[in-house]
């Protein structure tokens, strides 16, 4: 039953956040600081999620095959490879490191 309470509370919270965003006065949304934060916030959240999923395991910092895959993706990105090739490089390096026991 506690799971359903959490799901309900999350749904209500998401609705309220959406409602607050829609009910904000237009003058507030036109401010340069608000525009800049709205543009940068999704990037920061995605970067934090990626870092946590790549280098975190519970409460510990971990460097394993996932980190090698991210490093391979960064190298492919710096070489201006197409997106699918970047993903393929990350997958191949991660799989290779795991196959080697890393």
Buried (B, 14 or more C-beta within 10 A) or exposed (E): EEEEEEEEEEEEEEEEEEEEEEEEEEEEEEEEEEEEEEEEEEEEEEEEEEEEEBBEEEEEEEEBBBBBBBBBBEBBBEEEBEEEBBBBBBEEBBEBBBEEEE
